[in-house]
Every structure is written in structure tokens, then in C-alpha cells.
Amino acid sequence: MHASEAAVLQAERRSLRTYMVTMLCLAALGFAVYALTRVSATQFDGIISLINAGAAFIASRLA
């Protein structure tokens, strides 16, 4: 593996981790807003954000 390939993989993993943390924060925010408003769309947003975070976790393990 060349040095540039290693740098690309490291940058990819870092961006996936950042995305995963962001999605987890958005999921928590979605559930918090749902708890306050009882608007089911915000709960759905939280669930979708959790699914996206899970997909990012799997992708980071495969990368």
C-alpha cells in the first residue's frame, strides 16, 4: 500500500467517524424534540439518523 492510499483510507475513516457522531447527535435531538412535541415526524427523523449512524459504523469497519 502506498503512502497516498493510506492517507486516503485514514481520511475516509475520519470522515465516517465524524458523520457517525453527527448522526448520533441528530438522532438524540430528534428524540428530544419528539419527547417535547409528540410530533411523530421528529421521532422518525431520529430513527433514520440512527440507521444512518449504523450504516456509517459498518462502513468504517469495512474500510
Secondary structure, DSSP 4 states (H G I P E B T S, - for coil): --HHHHHHHHHHHHHHHHHHHHHHHHHHHHHHHHHHH--HHHHHHHHHHHHHHHHHHHHHHH-
